[in-house]
Amino acid sequence: MPIRIPDALPATSVLEGENIFVMTEHRAIHQDIRPLRVLLVNLMPTTVVTETQIMRKLSNTPLQVEIELLRMASHQAKNASPAHLETFYRTFDEVRDERFDGMIITGAPVEQLEFEEVDYWPELVELMDWSLEHVHSVLHVCWGAQAALYHHYGVPKYPLPEKCFGVFPSRLLKPSSPLVRGFNDMSMMPHSRHTEMRFEDIVANQNLEVIAFSDECGVTIAKSTNSKHFFVFGHPEYDADTLKREYDRDVSRGLPIHVPLNYYPDDDPSRDPVVSWRAEGQLLYTNWLNYYVYQTTPYDLDTL
């Protein structure tokens, strides 16, 4: 089924070229059904790439999905086109009186800073607090997961001795969870981060549970027991070449970086990467939207 996005958004032509059912606003207004309203809080500097990746994952859903894009008004983006942000993105002040079925908060390249040192932290905190009453279910990705666990549940983060960089296997600790329905017992997920949140700190809170864990990179998926908050510490939405582009960028800048593990055949960066995470990556987004948004959200969002 389709996702509903603005007619002129760059992701529209990309997704249509992949034979993904995209419904433009013009066509959507002629359908007499209520779409799921999903707010995408895009904190990544690769603005267009990230919004396209996540919209691709949201495309396989049971109902029409209306995507609203949100940026941090308190942050001056250095890489994103000001015209693109102005045209397609809203600010928190513009949506604070609205309600949403779901929200996704992306990662951000700020994990080596203390949370309070991030320039838009006060705005993000206000947004996360607002979501408790205005959003039915929230999916947090990578740094977004760390930020939410810290703010809502007081879970600390820790620096890693070296960057967790590559594609790592994780095993299901709670295979009965609908969030991982259809997953293999061992599944792969890309990671690219300098910090972690530890298993023992998460499970010490009775309101949290760990769904999947990797021996190489720790907790990969967790959630709140009331299914309000979901935390994914990797990037299941990554394209085949995303880690390659990150690696090539850091090499060109002379930064210390190792070859992303389990990504190139024999860890040889001269060879083409092998995608081993696409199926579970799609399932994760689809299961969240289906089981924790569509099947449980009220028809009248004013009753949230």
Backbone as CSV, one residue per row, in Angstrom:
resi,resn,N_x,N_y,N_z,CA_x,CA_y,CA_z,C_x,C_y,C_z
1,MET,0.840,-1.190,0.000,0.000,0.000,0.000,0.878,1.244,0.000
2,PRO,0.311,2.395,-0.265,1.145,3.560,-0.535,1.555,4.348,0.696
3,ILE,2.618,5.136,0.505,2.907,6.208,1.431,2.520,7.503,0.742
4,ARG,2.073,8.455,1.532,1.633,9.732,0.983,2.664,10.795,1.327
5,ILE,3.268,11.393,0.306,4.303,12.388,0.495,4.082,13.527,-0.489
6,PRO,4.711,14.695,-0.246,4.512,15.829,-1.155,4.888,15.500,-2.598
7,ASP,4.145,16.070,-3.537,4.325,15.759,-4.947,5.757,15.985,-5.432
8,ALA,6.383,17.080,-5.003,7.672,17.474,-5.552,8.869,17.016,-4.730
9,LEU,8.655,16.254,-3.647,9.766,15.796,-2.828,10.704,14.921,-3.667
10,PRO,12.034,15.129,-3.585,12.962,14.310,-4.397,12.772,12.816,-4.226
11,ALA,12.382,12.375,-3.024,12.191,10.939,-2.794,11.093,10.362,-3.676
12,THR,10.155,11.189,-4.114,9.030,10.686,-4.911,9.508,9.996,-6.173
13,SER,10.346,10.664,-6.949,10.816,10.080,-8.204,11.727,8.886,-7.962
14,VAL,12.527,8.929,-6.892,13.413,7.803,-6.576,12.594,6.554,-6.264
15,LEU,11.596,6.700,-5.400,10.791,5.550,-4.996,9.925,5.037,-6.139
16,GLU,9.373,5.947,-6.930,8.589,5.514,-8.089,9.463,4.731,-9.067
17,GLY,10.731,5.136,-9.197,11.650,4.418,-10.073,11.970,3.025,-9.581
18,GLU,11.752,2.780,-8.287,11.956,1.451,-7.710,10.659,0.644,-7.680
19,ASN,9.626,1.139,-8.353,8.327,0.482,-8.425,7.657,0.383,-7.064
20,ILE,7.909,1.387,-6.207,7.256,1.479,-4.908,6.037,2.364,-5.054
21,PHE,4.931,1.952,-4.463,3.660,2.655,-4.603,3.704,3.932,-3.770
22,VAL,3.879,5.057,-4.442,3.873,6.356,-3.800,2.615,7.099,-4.234
23,MET,1.876,7.618,-3.259,0.667,8.372,-3.566,0.926,9.858,-3.317
24,THR,0.786,10.663,-4.339,0.989,12.096,-4.179,-0.192,12.715,-3.462
25,GLU,0.012,13.906,-2.937,-1.049,14.586,-2.202,-2.291,14.786,-3.067
26,HIS,-2.095,15.090,-4.343,-3.222,15.343,-5.231,-4.137,14.129,-5.328
27,ARG,-3.519,12.934,-5.443,-4.326,11.726,-5.557,-4.930,11.337,-4.215
28,ALA,-4.170,11.552,-3.131,-4.616,11.096,-1.812,-5.876,11.799,-1.336
29,ILE,-6.031,13.076,-1.680,-7.180,13.817,-1.161,-8.498,13.326,-1.741
30,HIS,-8.430,12.503,-2.782,-9.646,11.974,-3.381,-10.039,10.617,-2.793
31,GLN,-9.260,10.109,-1.800,-9.602,8.843,-1.167,-10.266,9.108,0.187
32,ASP,-11.357,8.438,0.423,-12.140,8.676,1.642,-11.748,7.692,2.741
33,ILE,-10.480,7.718,3.146,-10.005,6.930,4.275,-9.070,7.816,5.087
34,ARG,-8.903,7.465,6.369,-7.974,8.254,7.157,-6.579,7.661,7.063
35,PRO,-5.599,8.414,6.560,-4.236,7.885,6.522,-3.615,7.897,7.909
36,LEU,-2.661,7.014,8.113,-1.854,7.094,9.317,-0.947,8.310,9.207
37,ARG,-0.876,9.084,10.258,-0.024,10.281,10.265,1.284,9.941,10.978
38,VAL,2.384,10.012,10.235,3.701,9.691,10.792,4.601,10.905,10.663
39,LEU,5.182,11.312,11.766,6.082,12.458,11.804,7.521,11.948,11.773
40,LEU,8.275,12.334,10.752,9.671,11.931,10.618,10.565,13.088,11.050
41,VAL,11.228,12.918,12.195,12.146,13.931,12.718,13.535,13.582,12.197
42,ASN,13.962,14.287,11.174,15.195,13.950,10.463,16.348,14.789,10.993
43,LEU,17.241,14.158,11.764,18.375,14.840,12.367,19.673,14.593,11.619
44,MET,19.619,13.830,10.533,20.823,13.467,9.799,21.244,14.579,8.837
45,PRO,22.550,14.782,8.661,23.007,15.785,7.695,22.728,15.382,6.248
46,THR,22.645,14.078,5.999,22.297,13.571,4.668,20.774,13.568,4.547
47,THR,20.206,14.759,4.483,18.764,14.934,4.637,17.953,14.129,3.628
48,VAL,18.224,14.342,2.344,17.433,13.697,1.297,17.651,12.194,1.305
49,VAL,18.886,11.749,1.487,19.187,10.316,1.517,18.435,9.644,2.653
50,THR,18.468,10.247,3.830,17.818,9.639,4.997,16.313,9.592,4.846
51,GLU,15.709,10.672,4.380,14.249,10.661,4.236,13.831,9.631,3.195
52,THR,14.634,9.468,2.145,14.310,8.472,1.116,14.434,7.061,1.666
53,GLN,15.494,6.790,2.430,15.692,5.468,3.008,14.527,5.065,3.903
54,ILE,14.099,5.953,4.761,13.038,5.609,5.707,11.685,5.524,5.006
55,MET,11.432,6.413,4.052,10.178,6.317,3.302,10.104,5.011,2.512
56,ARG,11.236,4.539,2.051,11.262,3.256,1.343,10.793,2.141,2.278
57,LYS,11.238,2.166,3.526,10.840,1.131,4.482,9.363,1.245,4.877
58,LEU,8.845,2.463,4.895,7.450,2.658,5.288,6.469,2.370,4.153
59,SER,6.986,2.060,2.983,6.107,1.906,1.819,5.276,0.631,1.857
60,ASN,5.738,-0.387,2.573,5.038,-1.678,2.605,4.155,-1.732,3.844
61,THR,3.046,-0.994,3.802,2.199,-0.842,4.977,0.751,-1.165,4.641
62,PRO,-0.088,-1.445,5.647,-1.466,-1.844,5.374,-2.376,-0.703,4.952
63,LEU,-1.991,0.540,5.201,-2.844,1.674,4.883,-2.035,2.803,4.281
64,GLN,-2.759,3.763,3.796,-2.121,4.984,3.326,-1.419,5.668,4.499
65,VAL,-0.179,6.096,4.285,0.608,6.728,5.334,0.966,8.142,4.902
66,GLU,0.590,9.093,5.714,0.897,10.496,5.435,2.143,10.890,6.216
67,ILE,3.209,11.250,5.488,4.477,11.592,6.106,4.585,13.102,6.276
68,GLU,4.892,13.530,7.491,5.241,14.925,7.759,6.720,14.954,8.160
69,LEU,7.465,15.871,7.580,8.889,15.984,7.855,9.133,17.127,8.837
70,LEU,9.970,16.861,9.844,10.228,17.860,10.874,11.735,18.090,11.003
71,ARG,12.126,19.348,11.135,13.520,19.730,11.364,13.607,20.473,12.691
72,MET,14.823,20.593,13.194,15.067,21.341,14.413,15.260,22.814,14.057
73,ALA,14.357,23.665,14.511,14.449,25.092,14.215,15.650,25.730,14.898
74,SER,16.114,25.141,15.998,17.227,25.699,16.757,18.585,25.271,16.220
75,HIS,18.610,24.530,15.119,19.871,24.053,14.533,20.015,24.576,13.114
76,GLN,21.199,25.109,12.804,21.492,25.582,11.455,22.162,24.453,10.681
77,ALA,21.431,23.840,9.764,21.970,22.719,8.989,23.073,23.194,8.052
78,LYS,24.197,22.458,8.041,25.337,22.854,7.215,25.333,22.176,5.848
79,ASN,24.714,21.010,5.760,24.780,20.228,4.521,23.464,20.205,3.749
80,ALA,22.364,20.387,4.444,21.065,20.322,3.774,20.773,21.621,3.032
81,SER,20.070,21.510,1.932,19.669,22.676,1.155,18.631,23.485,1.929
82,PRO,18.893,24.776,2.176,17.892,25.602,2.865,16.552,25.613,2.135
83,ALA,16.601,25.613,0.788,15.363,25.614,0.011,14.577,24.321,0.233
84,HIS,15.302,23.194,0.315,14.641,21.904,0.543,13.980,21.888,1.920
85,LEU,14.701,22.340,2.921,14.145,22.358,4.279,12.948,23.292,4.365
86,GLU,13.059,24.439,3.741,11.978,25.416,3.799,10.731,24.912,3.081
87,THR,10.930,24.174,1.987,9.815,23.705,1.174,9.101,22.510,1.796
88,PHE,9.865,21.563,2.330,9.277,20.279,2.708,9.219,20.022,4.218
89,TYR,9.952,20.790,5.009,10.034,20.508,6.440,9.264,21.536,7.253
90,ARG,8.670,21.040,8.335,7.995,21.902,9.284,8.828,21.985,10.563
91,THR,8.489,22.923,11.418,9.157,23.052,12.704,8.208,22.582,13.801
92,PHE,8.775,22.398,14.984,7.967,21.923,16.099,6.832,22.895,16.417
93,ASP,7.107,24.185,16.359,6.053,25.168,16.635,4.870,25.019,15.683
94,GLU,5.141,24.525,14.475,4.078,24.388,13.475,3.229,23.138,13.688
95,VAL,3.714,22.171,14.467,2.959,20.920,14.645,2.531,20.696,16.089
96,ARG,2.921,21.563,17.006,2.704,21.279,18.425,1.234,21.124,18.798
97,ASP,0.317,21.664,17.994,-1.105,21.513,18.283,-1.731,20.326,17.551
98,GLU,-0.916,19.529,16.868,-1.423,18.393,16.101,-1.106,17.082,16.825
99,ARG,-1.717,15.997,16.348,-1.481,14.672,16.902,-1.115,13.711,15.778
100,PHE,-0.302,12.695,16.128,0.216,11.776,15.117,0.089,10.335,15.608
101,ASP,-0.133,9.446,14.643,-0.168,8.028,14.969,1.217,7.512,15.337
102,GLY,2.224,7.941,14.601,3.583,7.478,14.834,4.596,8.582,14.619
103,MET,5.764,8.392,15.208,6.868,9.324,14.998,8.166,8.539,14.937
104,ILE,9.066,8.984,14.069,10.392,8.384,13.958,11.415,9.484,14.204
105,ILE,12.334,9.245,15.135,13.448,10.160,15.376,14.717,9.475,14.900
106,THR,15.403,10.081,13.944,16.567,9.455,13.326,17.805,9.598,14.205
107,GLY,18.886,9.010,13.717,20.182,9.218,14.324,20.725,10.596,13.984
108,ALA,21.893,10.905,14.544,22.555,12.185,14.293,24.039,12.011,14.610
109,PRO,24.917,12.704,13.884,26.366,12.539,14.106,26.868,13.385,15.270
110,VAL,26.238,13.255,16.428,26.590,14.086,17.590,26.824,13.228,18.831
111,GLU,26.988,11.916,18.631,26.986,11.024,19.793,28.196,11.206,20.706
112,GLN,29.300,11.797,20.186,30.471,11.990,21.037,30.332,13.212,21.941
113,LEU,29.287,14.005,21.720,28.965,15.102,22.611,28.084,14.599,23.746
114,GLU,28.168,15.242,24.895,27.169,14.989,25.926,25.817,15.467,25.391
115,PHE,24.757,14.816,25.799,23.442,15.176,25.263,23.168,16.673,25.430
116,GLU,23.480,17.206,26.599,23.190,18.616,26.874,24.051,19.567,26.058
117,GLU,25.112,19.069,25.428,25.983,19.911,24.608,25.474,20.061,23.177
118,VAL,24.521,19.250,22.779,23.958,19.329,21.425,23.125,20.602,21.326
119,ASP,23.341,21.387,20.280,22.728,22.717,20.236,21.203,22.680,20.235
120,TYR,20.602,21.631,19.701,19.139,21.571,19.659,18.560,20.677,20.755
121,TRP,19.359,20.312,21.767,18.882,19.413,22.816,17.625,19.936,23.525
122,PRO,17.568,21.210,23.932,16.337,21.674,24.595,15.103,21.524,23.716
123,GLU,15.242,21.788,22.419,14.103,21.641,21.517,13.709,20.174,21.379
124,LEU,14.705,19.290,21.287,14.414,17.865,21.157,13.755,17.328,22.427
125,VAL,14.207,17.770,23.571,13.590,17.369,24.844,12.128,17.793,24.878
126,GLU,11.867,19.012,24.452,10.476,19.491,24.421,9.636,18.636,23.480
127,LEU,10.213,18.276,22.338,9.516,17.424,21.368,9.234,16.046,21.957
128,MET,10.223,15.458,22.638,10.026,14.131,23.219,8.973,14.162,24.324
129,ASP,8.979,15.212,25.125,7.943,15.337,26.152,6.561,15.521,25.521
130,TRP,6.482,16.327,24.502,5.232,16.568,23.770,4.681,15.267,23.188
131,SER,5.577,14.392,22.721,5.139,13.149,22.076,4.395,12.228,23.029
132,LEU,4.622,12.356,24.328,3.945,11.486,25.295,2.429,11.640,25.231
133,GLU,1.967,12.825,24.873,0.528,13.093,24.794,0.019,13.251,23.363
134,HIS,0.928,13.419,22.417,0.500,13.761,21.062,0.858,12.708,20.005
135,VAL,1.584,11.657,20.392,1.982,10.613,19.444,1.688,9.257,20.065
136,HIS,1.100,8.372,19.272,0.720,7.054,19.780,1.929,6.150,20.015
137,SER,2.882,6.110,19.071,4.040,5.226,19.184,5.233,5.885,18.511
138,VAL,6.415,5.758,19.139,7.617,6.446,18.642,8.743,5.438,18.424
139,LEU,9.335,5.491,17.240,10.480,4.657,16.890,11.722,5.539,16.863
140,HIS,12.734,5.176,17.647,13.972,5.945,17.753,15.115,5.141,17.145
141,VAL,15.953,5.797,16.348,17.011,5.110,15.609,18.381,5.654,16.014
142,CYS,19.309,4.767,16.323,20.716,5.064,16.617,20.836,6.146,17.695
143,TRP,21.409,7.326,17.390,21.532,8.359,18.421,20.161,8.774,18.930
144,GLY,19.152,8.758,18.085,17.803,9.063,18.540,17.353,8.104,19.620
145,ALA,17.764,6.821,19.515,17.436,5.835,20.548,18.166,6.152,21.844
146,GLN,19.435,6.517,21.732,20.200,6.852,22.929,19.622,8.092,23.617
147,ALA,19.263,9.095,22.809,18.719,10.330,23.364,17.425,10.069,24.125
148,ALA,16.544,9.245,23.558,15.256,8.972,24.198,15.416,8.123,25.456
149,LEU,16.283,7.130,25.408,16.511,6.310,26.603,17.100,7.143,27.734
150,TYR,17.973,8.065,27.392,18.564,8.942,28.404,17.515,9.882,28.986
151,HIS,16.731,10.511,28.102,15.779,11.506,28.584,14.587,10.876,29.308
152,HIS,13.985,9.868,28.710,12.770,9.287,29.296,13.058,8.340,30.461
153,TYR,14.215,7.628,30.411,14.440,6.548,31.366,15.752,6.673,32.143
154,GLY,16.543,7.718,31.862,17.770,7.939,32.615,18.881,6.949,32.339
155,VAL,18.858,6.274,31.182,19.893,5.303,30.836,21.123,6.052,30.312
156,PRO,22.315,5.801,30.878,23.514,6.516,30.427,24.101,5.897,29.155
157,LYS,24.900,6.692,28.456,25.648,6.159,27.320,27.126,6.149,27.673
158,TYR,27.881,5.302,26.969,29.302,5.135,27.237,30.081,5.199,25.921
159,PRO,31.267,5.820,25.940,32.101,5.822,24.732,32.671,4.433,24.474
160,LEU,32.766,4.074,23.204,33.376,2.808,22.822,34.876,3.017,22.583
161,PRO,35.690,1.992,22.822,37.135,2.139,22.574,37.456,2.399,21.110
162,GLU,36.625,1.882,20.212,36.719,2.212,18.797,35.317,2.153,18.196
163,LYS,35.162,2.801,17.069,33.845,2.922,16.450,33.256,1.550,16.127
164,CYS,32.001,1.358,16.484,31.258,0.168,16.064,30.813,0.417,14.627
165,PHE,31.469,-0.239,13.687,31.328,0.127,12.279,31.308,-1.129,11.421
166,GLY,30.143,-1.425,10.865,30.021,-2.602,10.012,28.619,-3.175,10.100
167,VAL,28.487,-4.433,9.739,27.206,-5.129,9.763,27.367,-6.325,10.695
168,PHE,26.558,-6.350,11.767,26.794,-7.318,12.827,25.572,-8.198,13.067
169,PRO,25.827,-9.478,13.380,24.715,-10.380,13.686,24.185,-10.135,15.086
170,SER,22.885,-10.284,15.243,22.288,-10.222,16.573,21.287,-11.353,16.712
171,ARG,21.113,-11.788,17.930,20.189,-12.888,18.203,18.967,-12.350,18.935
172,LEU,17.845,-12.996,18.709,16.604,-12.568,19.336,16.541,-13.053,20.778
173,LEU,16.340,-12.132,21.696,16.147,-12.499,23.097,14.665,-12.635,23.425
174,LYS,13.832,-11.998,22.616,12.392,-12.122,22.802,11.752,-12.353,21.426
175,PRO,11.896,-13.548,20.877,11.385,-13.822,19.532,9.874,-13.741,19.422
176,SER,9.166,-13.758,20.553,7.707,-13.676,20.513,7.212,-12.250,20.244
177,SER,8.092,-11.271,20.313,7.664,-9.890,20.112,7.199,-9.668,18.671
178,PRO,6.025,-9.084,18.471,5.568,-8.779,17.112,6.524,-7.869,16.346
179,LEU,7.351,-7.117,17.054,8.291,-6.231,16.380,9.267,-7.001,15.505
180,VAL,9.608,-8.232,15.901,10.579,-9.024,15.138,9.907,-10.238,14.501
181,ARG,8.608,-10.193,14.321,7.900,-11.287,13.667,8.443,-11.476,12.244
182,GLY,8.816,-12.687,11.904,9.381,-12.979,10.592,10.892,-12.925,10.548
183,PHE,11.547,-12.463,11.629,13.008,-12.418,11.685,13.576,-13.833,11.766
184,ASN,14.775,-14.007,11.219,15.535,-15.216,11.482,16.054,-15.183,12.918
185,ASP,16.463,-16.350,13.432,16.999,-16.406,14.794,18.222,-15.498,14.935
186,MET,19.037,-15.440,13.902,20.161,-14.510,13.839,19.921,-13.587,12.647
187,SER,20.028,-12.291,12.885,19.807,-11.337,11.806,20.934,-10.311,11.786
188,MET,21.094,-9.638,10.670,22.179,-8.683,10.475,21.638,-7.253,10.499
189,MET,22.458,-6.332,10.993,22.063,-4.922,11.011,23.318,-4.050,10.900
190,PRO,23.287,-3.022,10.051,24.410,-2.083,9.985,24.482,-1.219,11.245
191,HIS,25.709,-0.927,11.669,25.948,-0.024,12.791,27.059,0.943,12.418
192,SER,26.931,2.162,12.931,27.961,3.182,12.719,27.873,4.163,13.883
193,ARG,28.592,3.867,14.978,28.468,4.704,16.177,29.709,4.574,17.063
194,HIS,29.915,5.627,17.866,31.061,5.701,18.761,30.681,5.434,20.209
195,THR,29.409,5.271,20.496,28.943,5.107,21.872,27.959,3.950,21.967
196,GLU,27.678,3.541,23.182,26.737,2.440,23.404,25.916,2.685,24.652
197,MET,24.801,1.984,24.754,24.045,1.862,25.990,24.033,0.388,26.358
198,ARG,24.256,0.106,27.619,24.554,-1.254,28.027,23.321,-2.033,28.451
199,PHE,23.392,-3.312,28.183,22.295,-4.234,28.470,21.838,-4.130,29.918
200,GLU,22.785,-4.165,30.857,22.420,-4.193,32.270,21.707,-2.914,32.708
201,ASP,22.061,-1.780,32.105,21.387,-0.529,32.456,19.959,-0.493,31.929
202,ILE,19.756,-1.082,30.769,18.414,-1.080,30.176,17.485,-2.016,30.941
203,VAL,17.920,-3.254,31.182,17.035,-4.227,31.832,16.861,-3.929,33.312
204,ALA,17.704,-3.045,33.878,17.519,-2.657,35.277,16.251,-1.851,35.467
205,ASN,15.734,-1.270,34.367,14.490,-0.513,34.427,13.335,-1.438,34.067
206,GLN,12.410,-1.636,34.973,11.315,-2.587,34.751,10.367,-2.150,33.639
207,ASN,10.499,-0.923,33.179,9.655,-0.430,32.089,10.272,-0.660,30.715
208,LEU,11.439,-1.315,30.679,12.142,-1.543,29.424,12.440,-3.026,29.248
209,GLU,12.566,-3.451,27.988,12.961,-4.822,27.683,13.839,-4.832,26.448
210,VAL,14.769,-5.777,26.409,15.672,-5.933,25.266,15.121,-7.023,24.361
211,ILE,15.021,-6.696,23.077,14.458,-7.632,22.100,15.545,-8.404,21.368
212,ALA,16.672,-7.739,21.054,17.741,-8.393,20.298,19.095,-7.873,20.775
213,PHE,20.102,-8.755,20.717,21.419,-8.441,21.271,22.501,-9.013,20.372
214,SER,23.592,-8.259,20.231,24.742,-8.684,19.437,25.951,-8.851,20.340
215,ASP,26.645,-9.964,20.212,27.861,-10.168,21.002,28.937,-9.165,20.613
216,GLU,28.912,-8.687,19.370,29.932,-7.750,18.900,29.632,-6.299,19.252
217,CYS,28.350,-5.909,19.249,28.050,-4.482,19.433,26.942,-4.229,20.450
218,GLY,26.594,-5.202,21.261,25.665,-4.971,22.359,24.204,-4.987,21.940
219,VAL,23.386,-4.246,22.666,21.942,-4.214,22.424,21.679,-3.634,21.032
220,THR,20.845,-4.311,20.269,20.492,-3.809,18.939,19.053,-3.319,18.872
221,ILE,18.135,-3.949,19.615,16.737,-3.522,19.632,16.212,-3.621,21.061
222,ALA,15.527,-2.572,21.511,14.857,-2.582,22.813,13.540,-1.830,22.675
223,LYS,12.693,-1.923,23.689,11.418,-1.219,23.665,10.919,-0.993,25.087
224,SER,9.959,-0.109,25.219,9.283,0.042,26.504,8.225,-1.050,26.615
225,THR,7.954,-1.469,27.828,6.987,-2.557,28.019,5.567,-2.140,27.643
226,ASN,5.294,-0.828,27.625,3.964,-0.374,27.216,3.869,-0.123,25.713
227,SER,4.945,-0.449,24.990,4.983,-0.329,23.520,4.789,1.103,23.032
228,LYS,5.151,2.053,23.846,5.120,3.463,23.446,6.416,3.854,22.752
229,HIS,7.537,3.302,23.226,8.853,3.671,22.718,9.597,2.448,22.203
230,PHE,10.233,2.610,21.053,11.036,1.559,20.439,12.421,2.127,20.151
231,PHE,13.455,1.308,20.387,14.830,1.780,20.290,15.635,0.824,19.410
232,VAL,16.160,1.339,18.320,16.973,0.552,17.392,18.347,1.216,17.327
233,PHE,19.389,0.479,17.698,20.705,1.089,17.856,21.557,1.032,16.594
234,GLY,21.051,0.398,15.554,21.736,0.387,14.275,20.940,1.142,13.236
235,HIS,21.178,0.785,11.982,20.514,1.475,10.875,19.933,0.451,9.893
236,PRO,18.805,-0.166,10.237,18.222,-1.153,9.318,17.748,-0.547,8.013
237,GLU,17.635,0.784,7.937,17.179,1.442,6.710,18.308,1.739,5.728
238,TYR,19.558,1.474,6.102,20.695,1.852,5.258,20.612,1.223,3.867
239,ASP,21.056,1.990,2.871,21.203,1.477,1.519,22.448,0.596,1.429
240,ALA,22.592,-0.079,0.284,23.738,-0.966,0.096,25.065,-0.227,0.200
241,ASP,25.112,1.039,-0.238,26.382,1.753,-0.295,26.585,2.776,0.819
242,THR,25.702,2.812,1.820,25.809,3.852,2.846,27.094,3.716,3.659
243,LEU,27.396,2.526,4.141,28.630,2.339,4.899,29.852,2.592,4.027
244,LYS,29.789,2.239,2.771,30.900,2.502,1.847,31.154,4.001,1.732
245,ARG,30.086,4.771,1.588,30.251,6.219,1.475,30.821,6.813,2.757
246,GLU,30.390,6.307,3.905,30.942,6.780,5.173,32.430,6.423,5.285
247,TYR,32.769,5.210,4.901,34.161,4.764,4.962,35.037,5.581,4.018
248,ASP,34.604,5.729,2.766,35.385,6.494,1.786,35.540,7.947,2.225
249,ARG,34.504,8.514,2.817,34.576,9.897,3.302,35.637,10.039,4.380
250,ASP,35.643,9.136,5.352,36.598,9.248,6.452,38.025,8.989,5.984
251,VAL,38.182,8.052,5.061,39.520,7.789,4.507,40.038,9.025,3.789
252,SER,39.186,9.663,2.994,39.605,10.849,2.243,39.966,12.010,3.164
253,ARG,39.386,12.036,4.367,39.681,13.094,5.335,40.853,12.747,6.237
254,GLY,41.404,11.543,6.067,42.518,11.120,6.894,42.137,10.777,8.309
255,LEU,40.863,10.450,8.544,40.393,10.112,9.879,40.681,8.650,10.199
256,PRO,40.901,8.320,11.475,41.122,6.912,11.832,39.827,6.120,11.682
257,ILE,39.814,5.172,10.798,38.615,4.377,10.540,39.027,3.008,10.019
258,HIS,38.419,1.963,10.539,38.708,0.626,10.028,37.669,0.249,8.974
259,VAL,38.001,-0.712,8.162,37.073,-1.196,7.146,35.812,-1.708,7.841
260,PRO,34.619,-1.321,7.366,33.392,-1.829,7.999,33.349,-3.352,7.959
261,LEU,33.158,-3.956,9.115,33.228,-5.409,9.238,31.985,-6.079,8.661
262,ASN,32.186,-7.285,8.118,31.092,-8.119,7.614,30.286,-7.419,6.522
263,TYR,30.932,-6.564,5.768,30.240,-5.731,4.778,30.758,-6.004,3.369
264,TYR,32.066,-5.897,3.196,32.684,-6.296,1.931,33.032,-7.782,1.992
265,PRO,32.995,-8.484,0.872,33.470,-9.873,0.868,34.920,-9.934,1.360
266,ASP,35.176,-10.758,2.355,36.507,-10.896,2.961,37.023,-9.571,3.513
267,ASP,36.097,-8.649,3.844,36.473,-7.323,4.363,37.440,-6.601,3.424
268,ASP,37.256,-6.814,2.127,38.100,-6.200,1.102,37.347,-5.033,0.471
269,PRO,37.730,-3.762,0.774,36.979,-2.609,0.281,37.090,-2.371,-1.221
270,SER,37.921,-3.152,-1.902,37.973,-3.024,-3.359,36.845,-3.808,-4.035
271,ARG,36.111,-4.614,-3.263,35.022,-5.421,-3.792,33.675,-4.776,-3.455
272,ASP,32.637,-5.168,-4.168,31.307,-4.596,-3.939,30.727,-5.109,-2.623
273,PRO,30.088,-4.224,-1.842,29.462,-4.662,-0.592,28.360,-5.686,-0.847
274,VAL,28.094,-6.499,0.160,27.015,-7.486,0.096,25.947,-7.091,1.117
275,VAL,24.713,-6.942,0.657,23.612,-6.576,1.549,23.083,-7.837,2.237
276,SER,23.144,-7.855,3.566,22.689,-9.020,4.337,21.593,-8.642,5.329
277,TRP,21.123,-7.388,5.279,20.178,-6.900,6.289,18.852,-6.425,5.713
278,ARG,18.668,-6.481,4.411,17.513,-5.836,3.786,16.187,-6.415,4.274
279,ALA,16.074,-7.739,4.346,14.786,-8.363,4.701,14.358,-7.980,6.109
280,GLU,15.247,-8.172,7.096,14.881,-7.837,8.471,14.719,-6.331,8.649
281,GLY,15.486,-5.545,7.895,15.315,-4.099,7.965,13.928,-3.674,7.540
282,GLN,13.435,-4.280,6.469,12.081,-3.982,6.026,11.052,-4.464,7.043
283,LEU,11.251,-5.656,7.566,10.301,-6.212,8.529,10.197,-5.349,9.781
284,LEU,11.313,-4.826,10.239,11.276,-4.044,11.469,10.366,-2.826,11.314
285,TYR,10.550,-2.073,10.242,9.719,-0.892,10.033,8.263,-1.283,9.768
286,THR,8.069,-2.334,8.986,6.712,-2.771,8.674,5.986,-3.275,9.924
287,ASN,6.684,-4.083,10.731,6.065,-4.614,11.952,5.724,-3.506,12.931
288,TRP,6.633,-2.548,13.094,6.327,-1.425,13.995,5.078,-0.695,13.526
289,LEU,5.029,-0.374,12.248,3.904,0.397,11.733,2.604,-0.406,11.788
290,ASN,2.693,-1.698,11.549,1.490,-2.527,11.518,0.992,-2.839,12.934
291,TYR,1.862,-3.473,13.746,1.412,-3.988,15.035,1.307,-2.923,16.122
292,TYR,2.131,-1.886,16.049,2.192,-0.927,17.148,1.639,0.446,16.797
293,VAL,1.292,0.648,15.533,0.659,1.904,15.144,-0.725,1.610,14.563
294,TYR,-0.780,1.008,13.410,-2.049,0.790,12.707,-3.069,0.020,13.533
295,GLN,-2.645,-1.073,14.166,-3.609,-1.936,14.849,-4.000,-1.447,16.247
296,THR,-3.336,-0.423,16.747,-3.637,0.019,18.111,-3.975,1.500,18.217
297,THR,-3.687,2.295,17.199,-3.957,3.725,17.294,-5.459,3.988,17.214
298,PRO,-5.956,4.990,17.943,-7.388,5.313,17.826,-7.707,5.961,16.487
299,TYR,-8.912,5.702,16.001,-9.295,6.334,14.735,-9.332,7.850,14.896
300,ASP,-9.814,8.301,16.021,-9.880,9.738,16.303,-8.633,10.091,17.114
301,LEU,-7.684,10.771,16.492,-6.429,11.077,17.157,-6.615,12.020,18.352
302,ASP,-7.718,12.721,18.409,-7.953,13.611,19.543,-8.167,12.849,20.841
303,THR,-8.357,11.517,20.734,-8.558,10.721,21.946,-7.250,10.151,22.478
304,LEU,-6.123,10.468,21.853,-4.830,9.980,22.350,-4.615,10.398,23.808
